[in-house]
Amino acid sequence: MLLKTYNRYTATRSLDAFKNFLFVFPAVAIFCIFYIYPFFELFNLSLHQWQGIGPKVFIGLRNFQELAVDKVWWTSMGHAGYITLIALTFQNALAFALALACDREIRLKHFYRLVFFIPPVLSEVVVGILWNWILNSGMHNGQQIGLFNNFLAQIGLPHLIHNWLSDPKTALTCIAVVHAWKGFGWGFIILLAGLQTIDRQLYEAAKVDGAGMWRTFWNITLPMMLPVIVLVVILTILGSMQVFVLILSLVNQGLVYHTEVPVTRILGAMSGTNQFGYACAQAVILGILLVTVSFTLKSFSNRIKQA
């Protein structure tokens, strides 16, 4: 009797497990087909010399050895790191400040939420063309200028007029600022959602205890928001290190050295010299770097939650 009951219980559990697997199978299949398999194929191509058409020549780790001494590649990584740094500081600080403001009972806060979320939903091509027009186009005394340069001329600073996107000293900073302007809305929405999950009774208790604004922020808001902040940091790093379309549309004179980033470098290896294997090696290194950073920050976030 006990054996029959055990067998029936085991069969029921197996059937339930099979039904549960059928529910998740489509998602697992899509993940394997569009993520796992492409990664292994990408790594396989990185071990070959291939021009996109014709036979593949196995060369082992030679592409990675060449990549290790490629100064242009590591310079492009530095450029992407600079854009990421601007995004992590200026972009996220602005997003957090605006989220704190809209979390309070202020007039037109719903209107502000809508306005702040407009830049992220705009196409990167549209944003790039728009800011290219602002920074470069137009004429002033026979000199090509944009809206920003025209503003400098109007306030009596004509000596500062120049093409901001062609100057190696300012081009990358302009790209970083435009990228931060476009992306801060995502962080704003996520941070605002995190702020709204904090129990208001905590703030009321702190107010009764006589805690000021700064002590309330430091002892209640910041600790409660740390997991959300880590999530925003991860998304910011992933998005900023892979910035691509914005640069193509913003710097319309082509891929120049002082605005080169990893993805544009990968594109150049494929379209310029037809080194598809070398481009795959670059993509593998970039992917491993991003995955490592993401898992490190995620582990840090989990420790915070357990603390």
N, C-alpha and C positions, 0 to 999 in steps of 0.2 A: 504493500500500500504506500509506504513512504517513498519507495523507488518510483512508483507511477506518478506520485505527486511531484517529486523532484524533476522527473522527465518533462511533465507538463509545464512546470515553472520555467525550466530551461528553454523549452520550445517557445513559450510565450515571450520570454526575454529576447530570444534570438529573432523572433518575428518583429518585435517592437524595435529592436536595433536595426533590422533591415529596412523597416518603414522610415525610421529617422534618417538612415543613410540615403534613401531615395529622395528625401527632401533636400539634402545638402549636396547631392551628387551633381546637379547642374552647375552650382557655384564652384564646386571642386573641379569639374571638367573645364569650365571656362578659365579658371585660374591656371590650370596646368597647360592648357592649349595656348593661352595668350601671355603667360608670364614665365612659367617654369621652362617649357620647351624653347621659347625664344632666347632665354638666358643661356641655356646649354648650347644652342646653335650659335649664339653670339660668341661664347667662349671658344667653341670649336673653330669658328672663322678667324678668331684672333691668333690662332696657332698656324695660320696659313698665309701665304702670299697670294692675293687674289685681286684681279682688276675689275671684278663685277661680272665679266663675261669670260668664258673659257675655263680651262682646268685650274684647280687649286693646287698649290705647291706647299707641302707641309714644311714649316721652318721652325717648329717648336716655339721656344720662348724668345725668339729673336726680336719680334715686334715689341715685347715688353722691355727687352734690353735697350732697344733703340729709344723707347719712350722714356726710360730712366734718365737719359742724357739729352732729351729734347728740351732745350731752354724755352722755346716758344710755347710748348705745352704747359710747362710749369709756370710761365708768365701768365698764361691764360687762366690757370688755376688761381693765381694771385689776384687777377682782375675779378674773378668770380667771388673770391673771398672778400675783396674790398666791397663789392656790391652787397654781399651778404652781411657784412659788418654794418653798413649803413642801414640795411633793412632791420637788423636786430636791435639797433639803437634808436635811430630817428623814427623809423616806421612803427615799431612796436611801442615805443614810448608815446608817440602821438596817438596810436590806437588805444592804449591803456588810459591815457588822460581823457580822451573823448568818451570812452566807455564809462569812466568814473563820473563824468559830467552828465551823461545821458541816463545814468542809473539813478540820479537824483530826481526829485520832483521839480523840474524846470519847465518853462513854457516851450511849446513846439518841439518837445523831445522826440516825438514820433516823426516829425518832419526832418529833424537832424539825422535820425537813423536812416531815413530814406536817402538823403543827400550824401551821407558818408559812404553808402554802399553803392553809389553810382559808378565810381571809377573801377572797382573790381569787375563789374559786369560788362564793361566796355571791351571791345576787341583790342588786343594788343597792337594790331596793325593800325587801327583808328587812333589809338593813343600815341603810337610812334609818329604817325604822320602829323597829328595835331601838335605835338611838342616840337617836332622838327620845324613846323611852320612858326611856332612861337619863338624858337631860339634862333632861327636862321633866315627865314624868307623876308622879303620886303626891301625897299630901297630908301636910303637917306643920304642926300648929297652925293648921289652917284655910287654909294656903297650899299652892298646887299646886307640888310639887317632884318631882324624879326621883331615881334612885339616887345620882347624883353629888351632888346637893344634900342628900340625906339623909346621905350620908357627911360632908359639910361640917358638918351639924348635929350629928352624933355626935362629931366631934372638936373641938367647941367653936367653930366658925366660922359660926354662923347668919347673921351679918350679910352673908356672901358669897352667900347663897341668892338666886337670881333666875332668870328664864327665859333661859337662855343663847342660845337660838335666836331670841329676839325682840329682844335687845339689839343695836343696830347696832354696838356696840364689840366684841362677842364672837361674833356669829353667823357671820361669814365665817371667822374663825379656827377655830371649831368644825367648820364644813364642811370646811375644809382639813385638819384633823387627822383627821377621820373618813375623808376621801378617802385620805389617806396611809396610815391604818391598813388600809384595805381593799386598797390597791394595792401595798403593799410586798412581798407574796409573789411577784408576778411578777418584780420586780427581783431578789429573793432567789434564785429558781430559775435565772434567766439568769446572774447573777453566780457562783453556785455551779458551774454548768456550765462557765463560763469558767475558774474557778479549777482545776477538775479536769483541764483540758487542759494546764496548765503542767507541764513535765517536772520530776519530783521530783529528778532529778539536779542541776538548777540549785540547788535549796535545799541539797542535800548538799554541793555544791562551795562554796557560800557559807559553810556551817557550818565546813567544813574551813579556809577562809581566815580564819575568825574573825569573820565578819560577824554583828552582832547582829540582833535582831528588826526594829528600825526600818530599818537599812540594807538588810536583805533585802527588806523590803516596798517600800522606795523604789526600789531598783535592779533588782529582779526582778519582784515581784508587780504593782506599778503599771504599769510599761511594757508588760508582757505583757497586762494587762487593759484598757488604754486603748481598743482597738476595741470591746470588750464594754461598757465604761462608756459610750462614745458611743452605742451602740445602745440601752442602757437610758435614757439621757438623751432620745433621740429619742422613744422609746415613751412616756416619762413626759410629755413636752411635749404630744404628740398626745392622750394620754388626759386630761390635766388641763385643757387648753384646751377640751375638748369635754364636760366634766362636765355632766350634765344630770339623769338619772334620780335620782341620789342626792340632789340638791337638792330635786327635786319631792317625794320621799318623806320627806326630813328636815325641810324647812320646810313643814309641812302647812297653814299659814295662807295659803298662796298665794305668788305671785311678788311679793316686796317689793323695794324699791329697793336695800337694803343687801346683798342676796344675789343680785342680778341678774348673770348671766353671759351670754356671747354666744348660746349655744344657747337659753336661756330668753327672751332678748330676741327672737330670731328667731321662737320660738313665739308670743310676745306679739304680734308684728307680724302674724302669720297669723291667730291666733284672736281677738285683741282688736279690731283695726281692719281686718281683712281686706285688709291691704296686702301681697299676695303678691309683687308686684314688688319692693317695698322689702325684704321678708324675703330674697328671692333675692339682692339686692345685698349684704346683710349676710353671707349665706352665701358669696358669691364672695370678699369681702374676707377673711373668716376662713380660707377654703380656701387662698387665695394666700399668706397669712401662714404657715400651717402648712407648706405645701409649700416655701416659701422657707427656713424654719428647718430643715426636714428635709434639704434638699439641701445647705445650708451645713454642717450638722454631718456629713453623709455625706462631703462633700468633705474636711472636716477629718480624718475617720477614715481616708480613703484616703491622705492625706498622711502620717499617722502610720504606716500599714502600710509605706509606701515608704521611710520614713526609716530 
